[in-house]
């Protein structure tokens, strides 16, 4: 018997997460110059990182010989959100805190509920604990909250909701989520993943953190990877009742955020001008991409994030043709959408390059 056969059976069944193709990888594969490649695959901020964050990182390099101290970022987040510092849990990206939630609540003999076409980390985190995945069929590519409530079993300990959803971009009006939370058993934790909430129009935003007083089983997760432009530094966080945050911190690695990530996130939090510029760029780019897709006669799923998912005849084939032209988007066959591709909103020139390449690829 080989050593791999000694690994836990549920771990051997996991299909590893496949990230968006890096620019350097495509350059090696296709022999293309790096500067000729446009990457619109991973929902990164096309403006790069917050300028204030960049300055903070440069100043923090001298202190890299010391272990990290999370105090300042936790204090700033707590003040911004109007919660206690004991309600904040930092993660190495929001993926980290999603995994922490799974480790706290899931195990063999338990289950979690999530929507079809939802973020791939939900089933991965569930399976890594030996728990059972309950994938609820999507409704118009998004969450069917009524069906998700029905799917909750006596062994269910965690429900995942992404709003806006990735990779489809669907948005659930917050009153519907609030009504759903009122029906969830008190002994079932609900993770509300708000990685893309910064891209919502102000009229659609709700202070979900205020719900924590009403729902002690709620865990809200957010990230600095998107609108703040810190994807490469990996900073995310969870907000929950102190009792839940305490549990998440018990399984969290003590130094899961490095010094550069901490100071960058703290500075980015106050870079309001950069956030506003990123938001407006995304709105204009969304209009540009959607108009281009309509001109090409392609259907798309209305998106509330910084990306658009659209339908083609063969996602894998069209994706390959785009790659040959130096344009990287995201094939999402692994999400049960083999005839769709997801494109991140980029700079105006990048969006135009994508649309031109897409027209040639159809």
VOBA-1610 file (N, C-alpha, C; in pm, whole numbers, padded with zeros to 5 digits, always signed):
BEGIN
Unk+00086-00120+00000Unk+00000+00000+00000Unk+00089+00125+00000Unk+00061+00219-00091Unk+00143+00339-00103Unk+00110+00439+00007Unk+00201+00533+00026Unk+00182+00635+00130Unk+00061+00722+00097Unk+00033+00745-00032Unk-00082+00829-00067Unk-00213+00764-00027Unk-00215+00632-00024Unk-00337+00562+00015Unk-00363+00573+00165Unk-00263+00618+00239Unk-00280+00639+00382Unk-00345+00776+00411Unk-00351+00861+00310Unk-00415+00991+00328Unk-00564+00971+00347Unk-00628+01067+00412Unk-00772+01059+00436Unk-00847+01048+00304Unk-00945+00959+00301Unk-01016+00931+00176Unk-01084+01054+00119Unk-01140+01140+00208Unk-01211+01258+00157Unk-01113+01362+00102Unk-00989+01359+00148Unk-00888+01449+00091Unk-00851+01403-00049Unk-00839+01273-00068Unk-00802+01220-00200Unk-00911+01248-00304Unk-01033+01273-00262Unk-01143+01299-00355Unk-01150+01445-00401Unk-01074+01532-00336Unk-01081+01675-00366Unk-01011+01706-00499Unk-01077+01781-00583Unk-01014+01836-00704Unk-00957+01972-00668Unk-00825+01992-00681Unk-00764+02118-00638Unk-00823+02239-00709Unk-00825+02350-00639Unk-00871+02477-00696Unk-00778+02519-00810Unk-00837+02558-00922Unk-00758+02602-01038Unk-00771+02753-01050Unk-00666+02829-01022Unk-00673+02975-01030Unk-00668+03024-01174Unk-00694+03153-01191Unk-00679+03212-01323Unk-00536+03200-01372Unk-00519+03177-01500Unk-00385+03156-01557Unk-00300+03281-01541Unk-00180+03269-01481Unk-00091+03384-01469Unk-00039+03430-01605Unk-00007+03556-01615Unk+00046+03613-01739Unk+00176+03543-01778Unk+00263+03519-01681Unk+00393+03457-01711Unk+00376+03315-01764Unk+00274+03244-01715Unk+00251+03107-01762Unk+00208+03107-01909Unk+00117+03199-01945Unk+00074+03206-02084Unk+00190+03248-02174Unk+00275+03338-02125Unk+00391+03381-02203Unk+00481+03262-02235Unk+00499+03173-02137Unk+00583+03055-02159Unk+00516+02958-02257Unk+00386+02940-02240Unk+00315+02842-02323Unk+00305+02885-02469Unk+00277+03013-02491Unk+00251+03061-02627Unk+00369+03135-02689Unk+00475+03155-02611Unk+00589+03230-02662Unk+00555+03375-02689Unk+00466+03432-02608Unk+00423+03571-02626Unk+00499+03663-02531Unk+00526+03786-02572Unk+00587+03882-02480Unk+00491+03914-02366Unk+00542+03924-02246Unk+00456+03951-02130Unk+00377+04079-02148Unk+00441+04180-02205Unk+00375+04311-02219Unk+00262+04308-02322Unk+00252+04201-02400Unk+00146+04190-02501Unk+00024+04112-02450Unk+00032+04068-02327Unk-00074+03985-02272Unk-00166+04069-02182Unk-00296+04047-02195Unk-00396+04112-02111Unk-00463+04005-02024Unk-00455+04022-01894Unk-00518+03925-01803Unk-00646+03984-01745Unk-00758+03922-01779Unk-00889+03961-01727Unk-00959+03835-01675Unk-00888+03764-01588Unk-00936+03633-01545Unk-00964+03622-01396Unk-00902+03705-01314Unk-00904+03680-01170Unk-00969+03790-01087Unk-01045+03877-01152Unk-01118+03984-01084Unk-01028+04074-01000Unk-00910+04101-01054Unk-00816+04191-00988Unk-00848+04336-01027Unk-00803+04430-00945Unk-00824+04572-00974Unk-00727+04615-01082Unk-00776+04662-01199Unk-00685+04699-01308Unk-00598+04820-01275Unk-00632+04894-01170Unk-00550+05009-01130Unk-00434+04967-01041Unk-00429+04839-01005Unk-00322+04793-00917Unk-00356+04820-00772Unk-00255+04837-00689Unk-00278+04855-00546Unk-00299+05001-00511Unk-00364+05024-00401Unk-00386+05159-00349Unk-00252+05231-00333Unk-00242+05355-00382Unk-00117+05430-00366Unk-00074+05445-00220Unk-00169+05467-00132Unk-00135+05478+00010Unk-00080+05346+00063Unk-00133+05237+00013Unk-00084+05106+00054Unk+00058+05084+00005Unk+00086+05130-00116Unk+00221+05114-00171Unk+00324+05188-00086Unk+00293+05310-00045Unk+00384+05387+00040Unk+00405+05315+00173Unk+00296+05263+00230Unk+00305+05195+00358Unk+00394+05071+00349Unk+00383+04998+00239Unk+00464+04878+00219Unk+00612+04915+00210Unk+00642+05018+00136Unk+00781+05060+00121Unk+00841+05099+00256Unk+00762+05164+00340Unk+00812+05208+00470Unk+00825+05092+00569Unk+00749+04984+00546Unk+00748+04873+00641Unk+00857+04770+00615Unk+00926+04781+00504Unk+01026+04680+00469Unk+01134+04667+00577Unk+01170+04778+00639Unk+01276+04774+00740Unk+01240+04690+00862Unk+01110+04668+00882Unk+01068+04594+01000Unk+01036+04448+00977Unk+01081+04393+00866Unk+01044+04256+00833Unk+01115+04151+00917Unk+01208+04193+00999Unk+01274+04098+01087Unk+01191+04064+01210Unk+01078+04134+01227Unk+00993+04114+01343Unk+00865+04038+01304Unk+00811+03963+01399Unk+00683+03897+01376Unk+00570+04000+01367Unk+00463+03968+01293Unk+00353+04065+01273Unk+00272+04092+01400Unk+00215+04211+01403Unk+00122+04252+01508Unk-00007+04298+01439Unk-00116+04228+01463Unk-00242+04255+01392Unk-00324+04368+01455Unk-00278+04423+01565Unk-00361+04515+01644Unk-00415+04633+01563Unk-00328+04703+01491Unk-00371+04827+01426Unk-00478+04803+01320Unk-00463+04699+01240Unk-00564+04672+01137Unk-00695+04629+01201Unk-00688+04545+01303Unk-00811+04503+01372Unk-00881+04623+01434Unk-00805+04710+01497Unk-00864+04829+01561Unk-00930+04919+01458Unk-00865+04938+01344Unk-00920+05024+01239Unk-01048+04965+01180Unk-01048+04835+01157Unk-01168+04770+01103Unk-01283+04776+01203Unk-01252+04753+01329Unk-01356+04756+01431Unk-01419+04895+01441Unk-01333+04999+01435Unk-01385+05135+01441Unk-01469+05166+01317Unk-01420+05127+01200Unk-01492+05154+01075Unk-01629+05085+01074Unk-01634+04962+01126Unk-01757+04882+01119Unk-01847+04900+01241Unk-01797+04967+01343Unk-01878+04989+01462Unk-01897+04864+01546Unk-01794+04781+01554Unk-01801+04658+01633Unk-01683+04653+01729Unk-01685+04555+01817Unk-01573+04537+01908Unk-01456+04472+01837Unk-01336+04498+01888Unk-01218+04436+01828Unk-01222+04284+01839Unk-01295+04234+01938Unk-01306+04090+01956Unk-01403+04026+01857Unk-01455+04107+01763Unk-01545+04055+01660Unk-01477+04043+01524Unk-01352+04082+01515Unk-01277+04080+01389Unk-01181+03961+01387Unk-01181+03890+01276Unk-01085+03780+01254Unk-01016+03805+01121Unk-00885+03819+01123Unk-00812+03844+00999Unk-00775+03713+00931Unk-00770+03719+00797Unk-00736+03601+00720Unk-00637+03631+00610Unk-00565+03528+00568Unk-00473+03538+00456Unk-00556+03534+00327Unk-00625+03645+00303Unk-00729+03649+00201Unk-00859+03601+00264Unk-00974+03635+00205Unk-01100+03589+00264Unk-01114+03437+00251Unk-01041+03377+00155Unk-01041+03229+00146Unk-01001+03167+00278Unk-00907+03230+00346Unk-00857+03178+00473Unk-00967+03174+00578Unk-01045+03282+00589Unk-01150+03283+00690Unk-01265+03190+00652Unk-01288+03169+00523Unk-01387+03070+00482Unk-01344+02932+00529Unk-01217+02903+00514Unk-01164+02774+00557Unk-01171+02762+00710Unk-01148+02871+00781Unk-01158+02868+00927Unk-01300+02831+00970Unk-01399+02888+00902Unk-01539+02858+00936Unk-01568+02711+00916Unk-01516+02655+00807Unk-01538+02513+00781Unk-01472+02428+00889Unk-01352+02465+00929Unk-01279+02387+01029Unk-01347+02392+01166Unk-01414+02502+01195Unk-01483+02516+01323Unk-01612+02435+01327Unk-01688+02435+01216Unk-01823+02379+01220Unk-01843+02247+01147Unk-01750+02209+01061Unk-01774+02090+00979Unk-01680+01975+01013Unk-01730+01855+00990Unk-01652+01732+01012Unk-01730+01619+00948Unk-01673+01501+00948Unk-01742+01384+00897Unk-01873+01365+00973Unk-01982+01340+00899Unk-02112+01325+00962Unk-02191+01455+00966Unk-02131+01564+00916Unk-02200+01693+00908Unk-02208+01736+00761Unk-02284+01842+00735Unk-02301+01887+00597Unk-02305+02038+00591Unk-02278+02090+00470Unk-02294+02233+00445Unk-02378+02251+00320Unk-02447+02364+00313Unk-02538+02394+00202Unk-02486+02516+00127Unk-02482+02506-00006Unk-02444+02620-00089Unk-02516+02608-00223Unk-02511+02714-00301Unk-02582+02717-00429Unk-02495+02663-00542Unk-02561+02599-00636Unk-02494+02562-00762Unk-02438+02689-00825Unk-02322+02678-00888Unk-02253+02792-00953Unk-02198+02892-00851Unk-02186+02854-00724Unk-02128+02945-00624Unk-01978+02921-00615Unk-01910+03003-00538Unk-01765+03005-00527Unk-01711+02865-00497Unk-01607+02825-00571Unk-01553+02689-00562Unk-01494+02657-00425Unk-01458+02758-00347Unk-01398+02731-00217Unk-01499+02669-00119Unk-01628+02694-00138Unk-01726+02637-00045Unk-01723+02484-00046Unk-01734+02419-00162Unk-01722+02273-00159Unk-01582+02225-00121Unk-01478+02299-00161Unk-01342+02259-00124Unk-01322+02262+00027Unk-01367+02369+00091Unk-01353+02380+00236Unk-01435+02274+00306Unk-01553+02247+00253Unk-01639+02144+00312Unk-01575+02006+00301Unk-01528+01972+00181Unk-01470+01840+00159Unk-01342+01819+00239Unk-01268+01927+00262Unk-01142+01913+00334Unk-01163+01874+00480Unk-01286+01887+00529Unk-01318+01849+00667Unk-01384+01712+00674Unk-01415+01652+00560Unk-01484+01525+00557Unk-01635+01539+00561Unk-01685+01663+00560Unk-01830+01687+00563Unk-01890+01667+00424Unk-02022+01661+00419Unk-02093+01638+00293Unk-02138+01769+00232Unk-02123+01781+00101Unk-02168+01900+00028Unk-02313+01883-00017Unk-02395+01984+00008Unk-02532+01987-00043Unk-02541+02106-00137Unk-02531+02079-00268Unk-02536+02186-00369Unk-02680+02201-00416Unk-02738+02316-00393Unk-02877+02343-00427Unk-02884+02400-00569Unk-02969+02344-00656Unk-02979+02396-00793Unk-03002+02547-00797Unk-02934+02611-00889Unk-02941+02756-00900Unk-03076+02802-00954Unk-03109+02925-00924Unk-03228+02991-00977Unk-03180+03111-01057Unk-03197+03103-01188Unk-03145+03209-01277Unk-02995+03232-01250Unk-02921+03124-01239Unk-02776+03124-01217Unk-02735+03170-01077Unk-02831+03198-00991Unk-02798+03247-00858Unk-02859+03163-00747Unk-02859+03217-00626Unk-02907+03147-00508Unk-03060+03137-00508Unk-03110+03018-00479Unk-03252+02996-00455Unk-03266+02979-00304Unk-03293+03088-00234Unk-03292+03084-00088Unk-03399+02991-00032Unk-03515+02986-00096Unk-03621+02897-00048Unk-03576+02752-00056Unk-03513+02716-00167Unk-03464+02579-00185Unk-03349+02551-00090Unk-03265+02650-00064Unk-03153+02632+00030Unk-03204+02609+00171Unk-03311+02679+00209Unk-03371+02657+00341Unk-03424+02514+00352Unk-03490+02468+00246Unk-03544+02332+00246Unk-03432+02228+00253Unk-03315+02260+00195Unk-03204+02165+00189Unk-03133+02147+00322Unk-03154+02239+00416Unk-03089+02228+00547Unk-03140+02104+00619Unk-03046+02017+00660Unk-03081+01893+00729Unk-03044+01901+00877Unk-03076+01796+00950Unk-03043+01794+01092Unk-02893+01793+01115Unk-02815+01744+01014Unk-02669+01741+01029Unk-02600+01862+00965Unk-02678+01955+00910Unk-02619+02074+00848Unk-02572+02170+00957Unk-02449+02216+00942Unk-02393+02308+01040Unk-02345+02438+00978Unk-02349+02448+00844Unk-02298+02569+00779Unk-02370+02591+00646Unk-02409+02716+00623Unk-02470+02758+00496Unk-02384+02870+00439Unk-02351+02857+00309Unk-02268+02958+00242Unk-02354+03042+00148Unk-02341+03174+00157Unk-02410+03265+00064Unk-02309+03368+00016Unk-02293+03380-00116Unk-02207+03483-00174Unk-02295+03592-00234Unk-02273+03716-00193Unk-02356+03825-00244Unk-02274+03954-00259Unk-02247+03998-00384Unk-02278+03934-00512Unk-02208+03798-00526Unk-02265+03715-00612Unk-02212+03580-00631Unk-02098+03578-00732Unk-02005+03492-00707Unk-01894+03466-00800Unk-01900+03318-00838Unk-01903+03282-00966Unk-01863+03360-01084Unk-01977+03421-01166Unk-02100+03415-01118Unk-02212+03458-01204Unk-02245+03605-01191Unk-02212+03667-01079Unk-02239+03809-01062Unk-02377+03843-01011Unk-02460+03741-00984Unk-02596+03766-00936Unk-02595+03839-00801Unk-02702+03914-00777Unk-02716+03987-00652Unk-02852+03958-00590Unk-02850+03925-00461Unk-02974+03904-00385Unk-03006+04032-00308Unk-03122+04090-00328Unk-03159+04208-00247Unk-03148+04172-00099Unk-03092+04261-00021Unk-03064+04229+00118Unk-03188+04196+00201Unk-03304+04256+00173Unk-03422+04213+00250Unk-03452+04064+00236Unk-03421+04006+00118Unk-03443+03863+00099Unk-03347+03780+00184Unk-03221+03827+00196Unk-03124+03755+00279Unk-03163+03766+00426Unk-03208+03884+00466Unk-03249+03904+00605Unk-03365+03811+00639Unk-03460+03801+00549Unk-03575+03713+00572Unk-03530+03567+00579Unk-03433+03530+00497Unk-03380+03395+00498Unk-03313+03364+00632Unk-03234+03457+00681Unk-03163+03436+00807Unk-03260+03411+00922Unk-03376+03471+00916Unk-03476+03453+01022Unk-03532+03312+01023Unk-03518+03239+00910Unk-03571+03103+00902Unk-03467+02995+00931Unk-03339+03034+00933Unk-03233+02936+00954Unk-03225+02899+01102Unk-03217+02770+01133Unk-03204+02729+01273Unk-03087+02799+01342Unk-03105+02831+01467Unk-03003+02907+01541Unk-02873+02831+01558Unk-02877+02697+01544Unk-02755+02619+01560Unk-02685+02589+01427Unk-02725+02660+01321Unk-02661+02649+01190Unk-02592+02782+01159Unk-02463+02780+01137Unk-02389+02902+01104Unk-02413+02939+00958Unk-02420+03069+00931Unk-02437+03120+00795Unk-02320+03212+00763Unk-02247+03179+00658Unk-02139+03265+00610Unk-02193+03351+00496Unk-02190+03482+00515Unk-02229+03577+00410Unk-02101+03635+00351Unk-02067+03588+00233Unk-01943+03624+00166Unk-01966+03750+00082Unk-01908+03862+00127Unk-01930+03991+00060Unk-01801+04042-00005Unk-01731+03954-00074Unk-01605+03992-00137Unk-01623+04104-00239Unk-01742+04112-00300Unk-01763+04209-00408Unk-01861+04321-00370Unk-01893+04334-00242Unk-01996+04431-00204Unk-01953+04575-00229Unk-01822+04602-00238Unk-01776+04739-00264Unk-01814+04788-00403Unk-01854+04697-00492Unk-01893+04736-00627Unk-02043+04759-00641Unk-02117+04740-00534Unk-02261+04763-00538Unk-02290+04914-00544Unk-02391+04955-00620Unk-02434+05095-00615Unk-02479+05129-00473Unk-02454+05251-00429Unk-02490+05288-00292Unk-02634+05255-00254Unk-02727+05268-00349Unk-02868+05242-00318Unk-02895+05096-00284Unk-02806+05006-00326Unk-02827+04863-00301Unk-02753+04813-00177Unk-02672+04896-00117Unk-02592+04852-00004Unk-02672+04857+00126Unk-02639+04765+00214Unk-02703+04757+00346Unk-02594+04729+00448Unk-02608+04784+00568Unk-02512+04760+00674Unk-02541+04623+00735Unk-02491+04519+00670Unk-02517+04383+00718Unk-02448+04355+00851Unk-02344+04430+00882Unk-02275+04410+01010Unk-02371+04437+01126Unk-02465+04528+01105Unk-02564+04557+01210Unk-02652+04436+01240Unk-02660+04343+01145Unk-02742+04224+01165Unk-02684+04129+01270Unk-02556+04144+01301Unk-02491+04051+01393Unk-02558+04051+01531Unk-02618+04163+01570Unk-02687+04170+01698Unk-02814+04084+01697Unk-02871+04069+01577Unk-02994+03990+01564Unk-02965+03843+01534Unk-02854+03818+01465Unk-02822+03681+01422Unk-02683+03641+01474Unk-02675+03584+01593Unk-02545+03544+01648Unk-02481+03429+01573Unk-02554+03367+01478Unk-02498+03258+01397Unk-02443+03307+01264Unk-02438+03439+01243Unk-02394+03497+01116Unk-02245+03530+01118Unk-02177+03496+01008Unk-02036+03531+00988Unk-02026+03605+00856Unk-01979+03728+00857Unk-01964+03809+00735Unk-01817+03812+00697Unk-01788+03781+00571Unk-01649+03783+00525Unk-01632+03886+00413Unk-01518+03954+00416Unk-01485+04055+00315Unk-01337+04046+00281Unk-01295+04122+00180Unk-01158+04109+00131Unk-01099+04243+00089Unk-00967+04250+00091Unk-00894+04365+00037Unk-00840+04333-00103Unk-00875+04217-00158Unk-00817+04173-00285Unk-00879+04240-00406Unk-00999+04292-00393Unk-01073+04342-00509Unk-01056+04493-00524Unk-01148+04570-00468Unk-01146+04714-00495Unk-01023+04782-00436Unk-00963+04725-00330Unk-00843+04786-00270Unk-00715+04747-00344Unk-00724+04648-00434Unk-00609+04614-00518Unk-00496+04542-00448Unk-00526+04464-00344Unk-00421+04396-00269Unk-00425+04245-00286Unk-00467+04198-00403Unk-00482+04054-00425Unk-00353+03977-00396Unk-00239+04034-00433Unk-00112+03964-00415Unk-00063+03961-00272Unk-00119+04045-00186Unk-00077+04047-00046Unk-00166+03960+00043Unk-00285+03922-00007Unk-00373+03828+00062Unk-00419+03881+00198Unk-00522+03964+00196Unk-00581+04016+00320Unk-00733+04004+00313Unk-00790+03934+00407Unk-00934+03925+00419Unk-00970+03929+00566Unk-01099+03933+00596Unk-01139+03932+00736Unk-01283+03885+00750Unk-01314+03841+00872Unk-01450+03804+00908Unk-01496+03892+01021Unk-01627+03918+01023Unk-01690+03990+01133Unk-01801+03901+01186Unk-01804+03879+01316Unk-01903+03790+01375Unk-01922+03826+01522Unk-02016+03759+01586Unk-02033+03775+01730Unk-01904+03734+01800Unk-01873+03793+01914Unk-01748+03761+01983Unk-01728+03611+02006Unk-01836+03540+02035Unk-01824+03396+02061Unk-01778+03321+01936Unk-01830+03361+01819Unk-01789+03296+01695Unk-01648+03337+01656Unk-01618+03465+01671Unk-01483+03512+01637Unk-01378+03440+01722Unk-01412+03416+01848Unk-01320+03345+01937Unk-01292+03204+01884Unk-01395+03137+01835Unk-01376+03002+01781Unk-01290+03005+01655Unk-01316+03102+01567Unk-01237+03113+01444Unk-01090+03140+01477Unk-01067+03224+01576Unk-00929+03256+01614Unk-00857+03138+01678Unk-00932+03043+01732Unk-00869+02926+01794Unk-00803+02836+01690Unk-00857+02834+01569Unk-00800+02749+01464Unk-00718+02829+01364Unk-00714+02960+01380Unk-00635+03047+01291Unk-00487+03034+01322Unk-00405+03031+01218Unk-00262+03034+01239Unk-00223+03168+01302Unk-00134+03170+01401Unk-00108+03294+01476Unk-00052+03408+01393Unk+00026+03379+01290Unk+00083+03484+01207Unk+00039+03465+01062Unk-00094+03457+01041Unk-00144+03428+00907Unk-00138+03548+00813Unk-00114+03667+00864Unk-00091+03784+00779Unk+00049+03837+00805Unk+00121+03866+00696Unk+00257+03917+00714Unk+00257+04068+00736Unk+00369+04122+00772Unk+00381+04265+00804Unk+00340+04356+00689Unk+00382+04321+00568Unk+00350+04406+00453Unk+00200+04406+00425Unk+00137+04290+00437Unk-00007+04282+00415Unk-00083+04366+00518Unk-00039+04360+00642Unk-00108+04433+00748Unk-00102+04584+00728Unk+00019+04636+00699Unk+00031+04781+00684Unk-00035+04828+00555Unk-00031+04746+00451Unk-00095+04784+00325Unk-00246+04793+00342Unk-00305+04696+00409Unk-00449+04697+00429Unk-00491+04814+00518Unk-00413+04841+00621Unk-00446+04953+00708Unk-00444+05085+00632Unk-00346+05104+00545Unk-00338+05227+00466Unk-00448+05232+00360Unk-00474+05119+00296Unk-00575+05114+00190Unk-00714+05146+00244Unk-00737+05112+00367Unk-00868+05135+00428Unk-00905+05284+00428Unk-00805+05369+00431Unk-00828+05513+00432Unk-00805+05579+00296Unk-00780+05499+00193Unk-00756+05557+00061Unk-00889+05571-00013Unk-00972+05663+00035Unk-01108+05678-00017Unk-01108+05723-00163Unk-01012+05806-00202Unk-01005+05854-00339Unk-00980+05738-00435Unk-00889+05647-00397Unk-00858+05532-00481Unk-00980+05439-00494Unk-01048+05418-00385Unk-01167+05332-00388Unk-01274+05392-00479Unk-01294+05522-00468Unk-01394+05588-00552Unk-01356+05580-00700Unk-01229+05601-00729Unk-01180+05592-00867Unk-01198+05451-00922Unk-01168+05351-00838Unk-01182+05211-00880Unk-01328+05177-00907Unk-01416+05227-00823Unk-01560+05202-00840Unk-01610+05262-00972Unk-01572+05387-00998Unk-01619+05453-01121Unk-01560+05387-01245Unk-01432+05349-01238Unk-01370+05279-01351Unk-01445+05150-01381Unk-01484+05080-01276Unk-01556+04955-01295Unk-01693+04977-01358Unk-01761+05082-01316Unk-01894+05113-01374Unk-01883+05142-01523Unk-01783+05224-01559Unk-01766+05257-01700Unk-01724+05133-01780Unk-01634+05055-01723Unk-01589+04935-01792Unk-01699+04832-01809Unk-01786+04821-01710Unk-01899+04729-01720Unk-01988+04768-01837Unk-02015+04896-01850Unk-02097+04944-01962Unk-02030+04913-02095Unk-01899+04932-02102Unk-01823+04905-02224Unk-01829+04757-02262Unk-01806+04670-02165Unk-01807+04526-02191Unk-01946+04479-02231Unk-02046+04519-02156Unk-02184+04475-02184Unk-02230+04522-02322Unk-02196+04646-02356Unk-02232+04697-02488Unk-02164+04616-02597Unk-02037+04579-02575Unk-01965+04499-02672Unk-02023+04360-02687Unk-02061+04298-02576Unk-02122+04165-02582Unk-02255+04169-02658Unk-02333+04273-02633Unk-02460+04286-02704Unk-02438+04305-02854Unk-02336+04383-02887Unk-02305+04406-03029Unk-02268+04274-03097Unk-02203+04184-03022Unk-02164+04055-03078Unk-02276+03951-03069Unk-02390+03993-03014Unk-02504+03901-03005Unk-02490+03795-02899Unk-02412+03824-02794Unk-02388+03726-02687Unk-02469+03761-02563Unk-02531+03662-02504Unk-02605+03682-02381Unk-02510+03685-02263Unk-02545+03765-02162Unk-02462+03772-02042Unk-02552+03770-01919Unk-02492+03735-01806Unk-02564+03737-01678Unk-02541+03874-01615Unk-02647+03951-01589Unk-02628+04082-01526Unk-02544+04071-01399Unk-02439+04152-01392Unk-02342+04138-01283Unk-02340+04259-01191Unk-02318+04230-01062Unk-02303+04335-00962Unk-02162+04336-00903Unk-02069+04269-00972Unk-01931+04265-00925Unk-01839+04343-01017Unk-01715+04297-01032Unk-01621+04362-01124Unk-01586+04267-01238Unk-01686+04193-01284Unk-01669+04094-01390Unk-01804+04069-01456Unk-01800+04005-01572Unk-01923+03968-01643Unk-01908+03825-01692Unk-02011+03744-01671Unk-02014+03608-01724Unk-02106+03606-01845Unk-02057+03551-01955Unk-02133+03554-02080Unk-02130+03417-02146Unk-02227+03395-02233Unk-02245+03264-02297Unk-02182+03262-02436Unk-02119+03149-02468Unk-02065+03124-02602Unk-02104+02981-02639Unk-02074+02941-02760Unk-02112+02806-02803Unk-02029+02698-02735Unk-01902+02727-02714Unk-01810+02630-02653Unk-01706+02708-02573Unk-01720+02708-02441Unk-01633+02790-02357Unk-01487+02754-02371Unk-01455+02626-02372Unk-01315+02582-02379Unk-01251+02622-02511Unk-01325+02606-02621Unk-01271+02637-02753Unk-01247+02787-02769Unk-01345+02867-02728Unk-01331+03013-02740Unk-01219+03061-02649Unk-01209+03004-02529Unk-01103+03042-02437Unk-00966+03017-02498Unk-00950+02903-02564Unk-00822+02869-02625Unk-00785+02967-02735Unk-00883+03010-02811Unk-00858+03108-02918Unk-00818+03243-02859Unk-00879+03279-02747Unk-00843+03404-02681Unk-00700+03398-02628Unk-00664+03283-02572Unk-00528+03267-02518Unk-00423+03283-02628Unk-00452+03231-02744Unk-00357+03242-02855Unk-00337+03388-02897Unk-00436+03472-02866Unk-00424+03615-02896Unk-00370+03695-02777Unk-00332+03623-02671Unk-00275+03692-02556Unk-00378+03753-02463Unk-00501+03701-02463Unk-00606+03752-02375Unk-00650+03640-02281Unk-00637+03663-02153Unk-00673+03563-02053Unk-00805+03599-01987Unk-00906+03513-02003Unk-01031+03525-01929Unk-01046+03397-01846Unk-01160+03378-01785Unk-01177+03261-01697Unk-01280+03163-01752Unk-01239+03044-01794Unk-01335+02940-01829Unk-01398+02887-01700Unk-01527+02861-01699Unk-01594+02821-01575Unk-01673+02692-01593Unk-01617+02603-01674Unk-01677+02471-01687Unk-01680+02398-01555Unk-01581+02424-01469Unk-01576+02360-01338Unk-01688+02403-01247Unk-01755+02513-01282Unk-01870+02560-01205Unk-02002+02510-01264Unk-01991+02417-01358Unk-02112+02368-01423Unk-02161+02457-01534Unk-02072+02543-01585Unk-02109+02637-01693Unk-02007+02625-01807Unk-02008+02510-01878Unk-01908+02487-01982Unk-01922+02578-02103Unk-02038+02637-02122Unk-02061+02726-02236Unk-02060+02873-02195Unk-01993+02902-02086Unk-01980+03040-02040Unk-01833+03071-02012Unk-01800+03199-02021Unk-01670+03251-01981Unk-01693+03371-01890Unk-01599+03396-01801Unk-01608+03513-01713Unk-01494+03607-01745Unk-01525+03734-01765Unk-01422+03833-01794Unk-01422+03940-01686Unk-01305+03973-01637Unk-01290+04080-01539Unk-01294+04215-01610Unk-01354+04313-01545Unk-01353+04449-01600Unk-01212+04506-01585Unk-01154+04550-01696Unk-01019+04605-01694Unk-01017+04752-01727Unk-00901+04800-01766Unk-00890+04937-01817Unk-00963+04946-01951Unk-00994+05067-01994Unk-01068+05084-02119Unk-00997+05017-02237Unk-00864+05032-02242Unk-00788+04971-02352Unk-00789+04819-02343Unk-00786+04765-02220Unk-00788+04621-02201Unk-00924+04563-02241Unk-01030+04634-02205Unk-01164+04589-02242Unk-01180+04586-02394Unk-01128+04691-02459Unk-01136+04697-02606Unk-01056+04585-02669Unk-00940+04555-02613Unk-00856+04446-02664Unk-00930+04312-02650Unk-00994+04291-02536Unk-01070+04168-02514Unk-01183+04155-02616Unk-01261+04261-02636Unk-01375+04255-02727Unk-01331+04227-02870Unk-01219+04288-02910Unk-01168+04263-03045Unk-01123+04118-03060Unk-01054+04067-02958Unk-01009+03929-02963Unk-01126+03833-02958Unk-01227+03865-02881Unk-01346+03780-02871Unk-01417+03772-03006Unk-01428+03884-03073Unk-01494+03884-03204Unk-01422+03794-03301Unk-01289+03791-03298Unk-01212+03704-03385Unk-01226+03557-03344Unk-01255+03534-03217Unk-01259+03397-03166Unk-01392+03328-03187Unk-01497+03404-03216Unk-01629+03344-03228Unk-01646+03271-03361
//
